[in-house]
Amino acid sequence: MKTNEIVVLAANAEHMKYAEHICQLIYESALQRGTGIARRKPEYIAEKMKSGKAVVALDGDRLVGFSYIECWSHGDYVATSGLIVDPEYRHLGLAKRIKDLTFKLARARFPYAKIFSITTSLAVMKMNTRLGYKPVTLSELTQDDEYWQGCEGCVNYEVLLRNNRRICLCNGMLYDPAIEHPAKKSSPFTPYLMKLTTKLPNFFSLKKPE
Ligand SMILES: CC(C)(COP(=O)(O)OP(=O)(O)OC[C@H]1O[C@@H](n2cnc3c(N)ncnc32)[C@H](O)[C@@H]1OP(=O)(O)O)[C@@H](O)C(=O)NCCC(=O)NCCS
């Protein structure tokens, strides 16, 4: 397989046609792994593409990978979620390319937000670590109820509730720009910039795919 022919790019409305297939890929891989997963509806995935909050990998017309971002707690946090690579395209460095662009997208659109991900995947933990994420308990992540409601479809949801959303089978990983880029913390304008970048997301969106 020629990996240099696979393009990884910021998604837009043109890619909404792949939403159903992405949900299927996510579901099938969760069944195969036997681990829990937060299920997403095609409309939810399509909305992320339309609003420029997703990344797709394409081999010609075939969708072979995906991930998306969403902001929580009024823009204090951004989650990178839903990473999936088509089983036929794994171990080619594709997840790394998707992760890198998703991270870039999150940093460009929400530069003052903490970026986090929850995962049971060793591959994801390795990639997050390289990007500067640190392991944390789930209590360090957004406390936005809507985010955790996304876990309702997971087989381990009871475990999460039993532990008051502090710990679960997923590991929490957090990138804090105030630690990695201390200059971001010191500006008196930071709270205003945070609000602005959250309220006017399209203004800050990445223009074109790599
Ligand atoms: C996890 C997944 C996205 C990895 O995709 P991929 O394209 O095969 O990953 P890459 O080839 O880019 O590899 C990235 C890194 O992860 C490592 N890796 C990949 N698969 C791995 C595995 N099964 N176990 C341990 N490490 C793994 C690679 O060695 C590489 O690390 P390195 O740079 O140190 O060599 C893919 O297996 C998948 O879609 N799994 C099902 C869905 C899933 O688990 N998503 C994550 C939910 S949080």
The ligand as a MOL file (V3000), in Angstrom:
LIG
                    3D

  0  0  0     0  0            999 V3000
M  V30 BEGIN CTAB
M  V30 COUNTS 48 50 0 0 0
M  V30 BEGIN ATOM
M  V30 1 C -5.5320 2.7440 17.8010 0
M  V30 2 C -5.4900 2.9690 16.2930 0
M  V30 3 C -6.1850 4.2860 15.9850 0
M  V30 4 C -4.0070 3.0150 15.8410 0
M  V30 5 O -3.9940 3.2830 14.4350 0
M  V30 6 P -2.6840 3.0230 13.5250 0
M  V30 7 O -2.8540 3.8160 12.2870 0
M  V30 8 O -2.4870 1.5660 13.3800 0
M  V30 9 O -1.5210 3.6320 14.4430 0
M  V30 10 P -0.0950 4.1470 13.9240 0
M  V30 11 O 0.3970 3.2120 12.8730 0
M  V30 12 O -0.1720 5.5860 13.5580 0
M  V30 13 O 0.7850 3.9810 15.2150 0
M  V30 14 C 0.9070 5.0200 16.1800 0
M  V30 15 C 1.6890 4.4970 17.3770 0
M  V30 16 O 0.9050 3.5490 18.0900 0
M  V30 17 C 1.5660 2.2770 18.1420 0
M  V30 18 N 0.5430 1.2520 17.9990 0
M  V30 19 C -0.3050 1.0780 16.9660 0
M  V30 20 N -1.1290 0.0570 17.2300 0
M  V30 21 C -0.7870 -0.4120 18.4450 0
M  V30 22 C -1.2770 -1.4550 19.2780 0
M  V30 23 N -2.2920 -2.2270 18.8870 0
M  V30 24 N -0.6960 -1.6470 20.4920 0
M  V30 25 C 0.3270 -0.8660 20.9010 0
M  V30 26 N 0.8230 0.1620 20.1730 0
M  V30 27 C 0.2790 0.3610 18.9540 0
M  V30 28 C 2.5280 2.2950 16.9880 0
M  V30 29 O 3.6030 1.4140 17.1920 0
M  V30 30 C 2.9590 3.7410 16.9850 0
M  V30 31 O 3.8820 3.9800 18.0120 0
M  V30 32 P 5.4160 4.2620 17.6550 0
M  V30 33 O 5.3970 5.5880 16.9090 0
M  V30 34 O 6.0520 4.3250 19.0040 0
M  V30 35 O 5.8570 3.1440 16.8000 0
M  V30 36 C -6.1940 1.8110 15.5230 0
M  V30 37 O -5.6420 0.5780 15.9460 0
M  V30 38 C -7.6930 1.7850 15.7320 0
M  V30 39 O -8.4530 2.4080 14.9920 0
M  V30 40 N -8.1370 1.0440 16.7640 0
M  V30 41 C -9.5560 0.9450 17.0890 0
M  V30 42 C -10.1350 2.2400 17.6220 0
M  V30 43 C -9.3950 2.7510 18.8370 0
M  V30 44 O -8.8970 2.0050 19.6540 0
M  V30 45 N -9.3670 4.0850 18.9190 0
M  V30 46 C -8.8260 4.7730 20.0350 0
M  V30 47 C -9.9500 5.1080 20.9450 0
M  V30 48 S -9.3990 6.2180 22.1820 0
M  V30 END ATOM
M  V30 BEGIN BOND
M  V30 1 1 1 2
M  V30 2 1 2 3
M  V30 3 1 2 4
M  V30 4 1 2 36
M  V30 5 1 4 5
M  V30 6 1 5 6
M  V30 7 2 6 7
M  V30 8 1 6 8
M  V30 9 1 6 9
M  V30 10 1 9 10
M  V30 11 2 10 11
M  V30 12 1 10 12
M  V30 13 1 10 13
M  V30 14 1 13 14
M  V30 15 1 14 15
M  V30 16 1 15 16
M  V30 17 1 15 30
M  V30 18 1 16 17
M  V30 19 1 17 18
M  V30 20 1 17 28
M  V30 21 1 18 19
M  V30 22 1 18 27
M  V30 23 2 19 20
M  V30 24 1 20 21
M  V30 25 1 21 22
M  V30 26 2 21 27
M  V30 27 1 22 23
M  V30 28 2 22 24
M  V30 29 1 24 25
M  V30 30 2 25 26
M  V30 31 1 26 27
M  V30 32 1 28 29
M  V30 33 1 28 30
M  V30 34 1 30 31
M  V30 35 1 31 32
M  V30 36 2 32 33
M  V30 37 1 32 34
M  V30 38 1 32 35
M  V30 39 1 36 37
M  V30 40 1 36 38
M  V30 41 2 38 39
M  V30 42 1 38 40
M  V30 43 1 40 41
M  V30 44 1 41 42
M  V30 45 1 42 43
M  V30 46 2 43 44
M  V30 47 1 43 45
M  V30 48 1 45 46
M  V30 49 1 46 47
M  V30 50 1 47 48
M  V30 END BOND
M  V30 END CTAB
M  END
